[in-house]
Amino acid sequence: MGIGYCLSEWTVRPHRNRIERGNELVHLAPKAMAVLDCLAKASNSVVTRQEIFDTVWPGAAVSDEALTQRIAELRKAFGDSPLQSKIIETIPKIGFRLIPPVIPLSEEAVNNEGIPRTTSSRRMLKRLLFIVVGLLVVVLTFSYFWVVGPGSQDLSTGPENPVIAVLPFVNMSEDPGNEYFSDGISEELINLLANVPGLEVRSRTSSFSFKGENWKMADLAKELNSSLIVEGTVRKVDNRVRVTAQLIDPVTDKHLWSDSYDRKLSNIFSLQGEIAQSIVNSMQDEIGPYTVIAERPTENIEAYELFFQGRHLFYQRGAALDRAILLLQMAVEEDPGFAEAWAYLAAAASITCYYQTSISNEDAWLIAEQAAKMSLDLSPGSGLALASQAMLAFLYEKSLIKGFQLRSRRS
C-alpha cells in the first residue's frame, strides 16, 4: 500500500516486507505482508475472507488454513492477542479488519528509515529471569504431562477405592478420519472421572497404550492394575453422534452398566457429562453420591472439533506436530477464549525441537510462549500451560544464555 503506513505504534514498510517500532524490526513473509496490505487498503472496514483470497492468491485454490496461518504470523509479529485484539480483529465467519487507523507515510519518512539494532539486554535479562524461575518448577511440572499425562488422579487414594481405566473408544464411523473424535470423547471421560473423590483413574498414557491390541479383559485389567474397565464405540455422521458405552468387571466379564446415546453434535458437552454421571451412579455403593459437572470449555463447536483434531495429532508427535499446531491455532482463532486449546498449542510448540518439523526453534518458542501466557490468563491454574513454560525454560536455557552473551558484547 503506497510507500508505507503507520498502525498504532508500528511503521509498516511493504517494500521491505517488515514492520518497525523504534529500534525493533520484524520481517514478514511476502504473503503475510500481502494480507496486511489487503486489510490496510480497506482502512478500518471489514475485509471478507474471499476478498483476501482474491487479492492475495488470485486464481489459486487455497484453503482457509493458509489465511489462518498468515493472520497468526501477523499477530505474532505485532505481539497482538486474539483475546484482546489491538491490531487485527476477527469477524467470525466473515473476515478481518484493522483496528487502529491507517496513516500513510510521506516520502521523507521512507527515506529516513532507521538502522536495525539488536535486541536490548533488558529483554534478554527478563528472559533469563524467566529461565531461572522456570527451572525451579520444571521438576514438579515436567511429569504433569510428558510423564504422567493429564486426566490421571493423585495415587494417594487407598487400596480399597475402585480403580477404573477408560479404554479408547472405537471409531465406528464410515470415515476412518473420525478417529480423532472417538479418542477425544475417551479422553474427556478420563478427565471428568479423574475429579470424582474416592475413584482412582488410570491416565490417558496408560489406557491408550493398549489401543488397537486384542487383549482378554482380565489380562488387560491386570496390566493396568484396574478393577473396572470402561469401553465404548462412537459413530459420527454429519451433525449427529451416537455413543455406546459400558462399564465392565474384568474378573467376571460382567457388564455393570451399559447405555447408548444419540445426540446432536452441539450437545457433545452434556453427552460427555451424562456418560460420566451414569458411570459414577453405577458405583455409588463404593464411592458414594457425586454430581459430575461437565463444563463447556467453549461455546464454539467448530473450535472444539479443531481442538479434538489438533490434540489427536499432538499425541502422535513427529511430523504430525506441524498440522497439530496449525489446527490448534485455528481453534483459538475461532474462539480466542478457549483456554485448553491455548494450553495444548503451547505444549505442541514447546516440544517441536525434539522432532523433524517445519517450524524453527525460534518460531516455536514465540508460539509456545504466547499460547502459554494466553492459557494462564484465561485459566491461571492450567497445569499443562505451566508445564509448557517450564519446558521452554529447560529446552532453551543454553541457547538464550549464548544469545544474551553475544548481544551484550555488541551493546
C-alpha positions in Angstrom: 0.0 0.0 0.0 1.9 3.0 -1.3 5.3 3.7 0.3 4.3 2.7 3.8 1.9 3.5 6.7 1.6 3.6 10.4 -0.6 1.2 12.5 -0.7 2.3 16.1 2.9 2.4 17.3 4.2 0.4 14.3 5.5 1.6 11.0 4.8 -0.8 8.1 7.1 -0.8 5.1 5.7 -3.1 2.4 8.6 -2.6 0.0 10.9 -4.2 2.6 8.4 -6.8 4.0 8.9 -5.6 7.5 7.4 -3.6 10.4 9.2 -1.3 12.8 8.7 0.0 16.3 11.5 2.3 17.4 14.7 0.2 17.0 12.7 -3.0 16.8 12.5 -4.6 13.3 10.3 -7.6 12.4 10.4 -9.1 9.0 7.3 -10.6 7.4 6.8 -13.3 4.8 5.6 -11.9 1.5 2.2 -13.5 1.8 1.7 -12.2 5.3 2.6 -8.7 4.2 0.2 -9.1 1.2 -2.6 -10.0 3.7 -1.7 -7.0 5.8 -1.7 -4.7 2.8 -5.1 -6.0 1.8 -6.5 -5.1 5.2 -4.8 -1.7 5.2 -6.3 -0.7 1.8 -9.7 -1.2 3.4 -8.7 1.1 6.3 -10.9 0.0 9.2 -13.6 -1.7 7.1 -14.2 -5.4 7.3 -12.5 -7.5 4.5 -14.1 -10.8 3.8 -12.0 -14.0 3.6 -13.0 -14.4 -0.1 -11.8 -10.8 -0.8 -8.5 -11.6 0.8 -8.2 -14.8 -1.2 -9.0 -13.0 -4.5 -6.4 -10.3 -3.7 -3.5 -12.3 -2.2 -4.0 -15.7 -4.0 -5.8 -14.7 -7.3 -7.0 -17.7 -9.3 -5.4 -20.2 -6.9 -7.2 -22.9 -4.9 -6.2 -22.1 -1.3 -7.6 -23.5 1.9 -8.8 -21.4 4.9 -5.8 -22.8 6.8 -3.4 -20.7 4.6 -5.1 -17.5 5.6 -5.4 -18.5 9.2 -1.6 -19.2 9.2 -0.9 -15.7 7.7 -3.1 -14.0 10.3 -1.3 -15.9 13.1 2.0 -14.7 11.7 0.9 -11.1 11.6 -0.5 -11.4 15.2 2.8 -12.8 16.4 4.8 -10.1 14.6 2.7 -7.3 16.1 2.5 -9.0 19.5 -1.2 -8.9 19.1 -3.6 -11.1 21.1 -6.7 -12.7 19.6 -8.4 -12.4 23.0 -7.8 -8.7 23.4 -7.0 -7.6 19.8 -5.4 -4.2 19.3 -4.3 -4.6 15.7 -6.3 -7.2 13.9 -9.9 -8.0 14.7 -11.5 -11.3 13.7 -15.1 -11.1 12.5 -16.4 -14.7 13.0 -17.5 -16.4 9.8 -16.8 -13.2 7.8 -13.3 -11.9 7.8 -11.0 -9.4 9.4 -10.3 -5.7 9.9 -7.6 -3.5 11.2 -8.5 -1.7 14.4 -6.1 1.3 14.5 -6.3 4.0 11.8 -4.1 3.5 8.8 -1.9 6.6 8.4 0.1 6.8 5.2 3.8 7.7 5.4 5.4 10.6 3.5 8.4 10.1 1.1 10.6 11.7 3.7 9.7 9.2 6.3 10.6 6.3 3.9 14.0 7.8 3.1 14.8 8.2 6.8 14.5 4.6 7.8 16.4 3.7 10.9 19.2 1.2 11.2 18.2 -2.1 12.8 19.7 -2.8 16.2 19.9 -5.9 18.2 17.5 -6.9 21.0 18.1 -5.0 24.2 19.9 -6.6 27.1 17.0 -5.7 29.3 14.7 -8.0 27.3 17.3 -10.8 27.4 17.7 -10.4 31.2 14.0 -10.7 31.5 14.0 -14.0 29.6 16.9 -15.2 31.7 14.9 -14.5 34.9 12.1 -16.4 33.4 14.5 -19.3 32.8 15.6 -19.3 36.5 12.0 -19.4 37.7 11.1 -22.0 35.1 13.9 -24.3 36.1 12.7 -24.2 39.8 9.4 -25.6 38.8 10.3 -27.8 35.9 10.9 -30.9 38.1 7.4 -30.6 39.6 5.6 -29.8 36.4 7.5 -31.8 33.8 5.9 -35.0 34.9 2.4 -33.5 34.7 2.0 -34.1 31.0 5.0 -35.7 29.4 5.4 -38.4 32.1 2.1 -38.9 33.9 -0.3 -37.2 31.4 -3.5 -35.2 32.1 -6.5 -37.0 33.4 -4.7 -39.1 36.0 -5.6 -38.7 39.6 -3.4 -38.5 42.7 -2.4 -42.0 43.6 -2.8 -41.3 47.3 -6.2 -42.9 47.3 -6.4 -46.0 49.4 -6.2 -49.5 48.1 -9.9 -50.1 48.7 -11.0 -47.4 46.3 -12.1 -48.6 42.9 -9.6 -48.2 40.1 -11.0 -47.5 36.7 -9.4 -47.5 33.2 -11.2 -45.8 30.3 -10.1 -47.5 27.0 -10.0 -45.6 23.8 -13.5 -45.7 22.3 -13.6 -47.4 18.9 -14.4 -45.3 15.9 -17.4 -46.9 14.1 -17.9 -44.0 11.6 -17.5 -44.7 7.9 -14.8 -42.2 7.8 -11.6 -43.6 9.5 -10.5 -39.9 9.9 -13.1 -39.5 12.6 -10.8 -41.5 15.0 -9.8 -38.1 16.5 -13.4 -37.7 17.7 -13.7 -41.1 19.4 -10.3 -40.6 21.1 -11.4 -37.1 22.2 -14.5 -38.4 23.9 -12.5 -41.1 25.7 -10.0 -38.5 27.0 -12.8 -36.2 28.2 -14.3 -39.0 30.1 -10.9 -39.7 31.8 -10.7 -36.0 32.7 -14.3 -35.9 34.1 -13.9 -39.2 36.1 -10.5 -38.0 37.5 -12.3 -35.4 39.5 -14.5 -37.9 41.3 -13.5 -38.3 45.0 -12.7 -41.9 46.0 -12.1 -43.0 42.5 -8.7 -43.7 41.1 -8.4 -43.2 37.3 -5.7 -44.6 35.1 -4.1 -41.9 33.0 -4.6 -41.5 29.2 -1.0 -42.5 28.7 -1.6 -45.9 30.4 -5.1 -46.6 28.9 -4.2 -45.6 25.3 -1.0 -47.6 25.3 -3.2 -50.7 24.6 -5.1 -49.1 21.7 -5.7 -51.5 18.8 -4.4 -54.5 20.7 -6.6 -57.6 21.3 -6.4 -58.5 25.0 -8.6 -60.5 27.2 -10.4 -58.2 29.6 -8.9 -59.9 32.7 -5.4 -59.7 31.4 -5.8 -56.1 30.3 -7.1 -55.1 33.8 -4.1 -56.8 35.3 -1.7 -54.9 33.1 -3.4 -51.6 34.0 -3.9 -52.6 37.7 -7.5 -51.6 37.5 -10.6 -53.2 39.0 -13.1 -51.7 36.4 -12.9 -51.1 32.6 -14.9 -48.6 30.5 -15.1 -49.2 26.8 -17.3 -48.0 24.0 -17.9 -47.0 20.4 -18.5 -43.7 18.6 -20.3 -43.1 15.3 -20.2 -39.6 14.0 -22.3 -38.7 11.0 -22.7 -35.1 9.9 -24.0 -33.1 12.9 -25.1 -36.2 14.9 -23.1 -38.5 17.2 -24.0 -41.9 18.6 -22.1 -43.3 21.5 -22.4 -46.7 23.2 -20.5 -47.2 26.5 -20.3 -49.9 29.1 -18.7 -50.4 32.5 -17.2 -53.9 32.9 -16.0 -56.0 35.8 -12.9 -57.6 34.1 -12.7 -60.5 36.6 -16.3 -61.8 35.8 -16.5 -60.1 32.4 -19.9 -58.8 33.6 -21.5 -55.6 32.3 -22.2 -53.5 35.4 -23.8 -50.7 33.3 -24.3 -50.1 29.6 -26.2 -47.5 27.5 -26.4 -45.8 24.1 -26.8 -42.2 23.3 -27.9 -40.4 20.1 -27.3 -36.7 20.2 -26.7 -33.6 18.1 -23.1 -32.7 17.9 -23.9 -29.4 19.6 -24.9 -31.4 22.7 -21.5 -33.1 23.0 -20.6 -31.4 26.3 -23.7 -32.5 28.1 -23.4 -36.0 26.5 -19.9 -36.5 28.0 -21.2 -35.4 31.4 -24.2 -37.7 31.1 -22.0 -40.7 30.4 -19.6 -39.9 33.2 -22.6 -39.4 35.6 -24.0 -42.8 34.7 -20.7 -44.5 35.4 -20.4 -42.7 38.8 -24.0 -43.7 39.6 -23.3 -47.3 39.0 -20.5 -47.2 41.6 -22.5 -45.2 44.2 -22.2 -48.1 46.8 -18.4 -47.9 46.6 -17.8 -44.2 46.3 -21.0 -42.5 47.4 -23.1 -40.0 45.6 -21.4 -37.4 43.4 -22.6 -35.0 40.8 -20.4 -34.7 37.7 -20.1 -31.2 36.4 -19.2 -31.1 32.7 -18.0 -27.5 32.0 -18.2 -26.2 28.5 -14.6 -25.2 27.5 -16.0 -23.3 24.5 -19.4 -22.4 23.0 -18.0 -22.8 19.5 -18.4 -26.4 18.2 -16.1 -25.8 15.3 -13.4 -24.7 17.6 -14.0 -27.8 19.7 -13.7 -30.1 16.7 -10.5 -28.4 15.6 -9.2 -28.8 19.2 -10.0 -32.5 19.1 -8.2 -32.9 15.8 -5.2 -30.9 16.9 -4.9 -32.7 20.3 -5.2 -36.1 18.5 -2.2 -35.2 16.2 -0.2 -33.7 19.1 -0.2 -37.2 20.8 1.2 -38.7 17.6 4.3 -36.4 17.8 6.8 -36.3 14.9 5.8 -34.6 11.7 2.2 -34.5 12.9 3.1 -31.6 15.2 3.1 -29.2 12.2 -0.5 -30.0 11.5 -1.4 -30.1 15.2 -0.1 -26.6 15.8 -2.0 -25.3 12.7 -5.3 -26.9 13.8 -4.9 -25.6 17.4 -4.1 -22.1 16.0 -7.3 -22.4 14.0 -9.2 -23.4 17.2 -8.1 -20.4 19.1 -8.8 -18.2 16.1 -12.4 -19.5 16.2 -12.6 -18.9 19.9 -9.8 -16.8 21.5 -11.3 -17.6 24.9 -10.6 -21.3 24.6 -8.1 -21.8 27.4 -7.5 -25.5 26.9 -6.8 -25.1 23.2 -4.2 -22.4 24.1 -2.6 -24.8 26.6 -2.2 -27.6 24.0 -0.9 -25.2 21.5 1.8 -24.2 24.0 2.5 -27.9 24.7 2.8 -28.8 21.0 5.1 -25.8 20.1 7.3 -26.4 23.1 8.4 -29.9 22.0 9.0 -29.4 18.3 12.8 -29.3 18.8 12.7 -33.0 19.6 11.2 -33.8 16.2 11.7 -33.0 12.5 9.1 -30.3 11.8 8.9 -27.3 9.5 8.8 -24.8 12.4 12.1 -23.2 13.5 13.0 -23.3 17.2 12.7 -19.5 17.4 9.1 -19.5 15.9 8.2 -22.5 18.1 9.4 -20.5 21.2 7.3 -17.5 20.3 4.2 -19.6 19.6 4.5 -21.6 22.8 5.4 -18.5 24.9 2.3 -16.6 23.7 0.0 -19.6 23.9 1.0 -20.5 27.5 0.5 -16.9 28.6 -2.9 -16.8 26.9 -3.9 -20.0 28.6 -2.8 -18.9 32.0 -4.6 -15.5 31.6 -7.8 -17.4 31.0 -7.2 -20.3 33.4 -4.5 -19.4 35.9 -4.3 -23.0 37.3 -3.6 -24.7 34.0 -1.0 -27.3 34.8 -0.3 -28.0 31.1 0.4 -24.3 30.4 2.7 -24.1 33.4 4.5 -27.3 32.4 4.9 -25.8 28.9 6.5 -22.7 30.4 8.9 -24.8 32.4 9.7 -26.9 29.3 10.6 -23.8 27.4 12.9 -22.7 30.1 14.5 -26.1 30.2 15.0 -26.5 26.5 16.1 -23.1 25.6 18.4 -22.2 28.5 21.7 -22.7 26.8 20.7 -21.0 23.5 19.3 -18.0 25.3 22.3 -17.5 27.6 24.6 -17.8 24.5 22.4 -15.3 22.7 22.5 -12.9 25.6 26.3 -13.0 25.8 26.6 -12.3 22.1 24.2 -9.4 22.3 25.9 -8.0 25.4 29.2 -7.8 23.6 27.6 -5.9 20.8 25.8 -3.4 23.1 
